[in-house]
Amino acid sequence: MKATTFLERVKREAQLVDALLVARYALVIHDGMTLLGDDEPPSRWPMRFDRELQCIDAALQMAGIDTMQALHPPNLYWKDDDADDADDGGGLPPGADD
């Protein structure tokens, strides 16, 4: 296998792991919340993501990621060239100051 092919494959796999970590973070944050309907009296729907979290954890464990470590919030808006920008938006995501 050529080195460039190997590096491209590893980069794709890293992007997949990053996406799974972001999805896991979002599900953990919302797990256990209750949605309220707009009817009278408001109907309630508990949000449970146990199965989804188990599937994501299994995939991450197969990739060698320790899912027992504390979750840190993902930095979705970070780019390599952000450090060079004079006006970084004050830490707001792109378009938030419009």
C-alpha positions in Angstrom: 0.0 0.0 0.0 1.3 3.4 -0.9 2.0 5.9 1.9 -0.5 8.4 0.4 -3.2 5.8 0.2 -2.6 4.8 3.8 -2.6 8.4 5.0 -5.9 9.1 3.2 -7.5 6.1 4.7 -6.3 7.0 8.2 -7.6 10.6 7.7 -11.1 9.2 6.7 -11.1 7.0 9.7 -10.2 9.9 12.0 -13.0 11.9 10.5 -15.4 9.0 11.2 -14.2 8.8 14.8 -14.6 12.6 15.3 -18.2 12.4 13.9 -19.0 9.5 16.3 -17.6 11.5 19.2 -19.7 14.6 18.3 -22.8 12.4 17.9 -22.1 10.7 21.3 -21.7 14.1 23.0 -25.0 15.4 21.6 -26.9 12.2 22.6 -25.4 12.3 26.1 -26.4 15.9 26.6 -30.0 15.2 25.5 -30.5 11.8 27.1 -33.1 11.9 29.8 -34.7 15.2 28.7 -38.4 15.4 28.3 -40.1 17.0 25.3 -43.4 18.8 26.0 -46.1 19.0 23.4 -48.1 22.1 22.7 -51.5 20.5 23.5 -53.5 21.0 26.7 -52.4 19.5 29.0 -49.0 19.2 27.5 -48.1 15.7 26.4 -44.6 14.5 27.5 -42.1 12.4 25.7 -39.0 11.2 27.5 -35.9 11.1 25.3 -33.8 8.0 25.9 -30.8 7.2 23.7 -29.5 4.1 25.5 -29.4 1.9 22.3 -27.9 4.6 20.2 -25.2 5.3 22.8 -24.4 1.6 23.1 -24.0 1.3 19.3 -21.7 4.4 19.2 -19.7 3.1 22.2 -19.3 -0.3 20.5 -18.0 1.3 17.3 -15.6 3.6 19.2 -14.3 0.7 21.3 -13.6 -1.3 18.0 -11.6 1.8 16.9 -9.6 1.6 20.1 -11.2 4.7 21.7 -11.7 4.6 25.5 -15.4 5.6 26.0 -15.0 5.6 29.8 -13.0 8.9 29.6 -14.9 12.2 30.4 -16.6 13.7 27.4 -15.3 17.1 26.4 -17.5 19.5 24.3 -16.5 19.3 20.6 -15.0 22.4 19.0 -17.1 22.4 15.8 -16.0 25.8 14.6 -12.2 25.5 15.0 -10.1 25.7 11.9 -6.3 25.8 11.4 -6.3 29.3 10.1 -8.5 30.7 13.0 -5.4 31.6 15.0 -4.2 34.0 12.2 -7.5 35.9 12.1 -7.4 39.4 13.6 -11.2 39.3 14.3 -12.1 35.9 15.6 -15.8 36.7 16.3 -15.3 36.7 20.0 -15.7 33.0 20.2 -19.0 32.9 18.5 -19.8 30.4 15.7 -19.7 31.7 12.2 -22.8 33.7 11.4 -23.9 34.1 15.0 -23.1 37.9 15.1 -25.3 38.6 12.0 
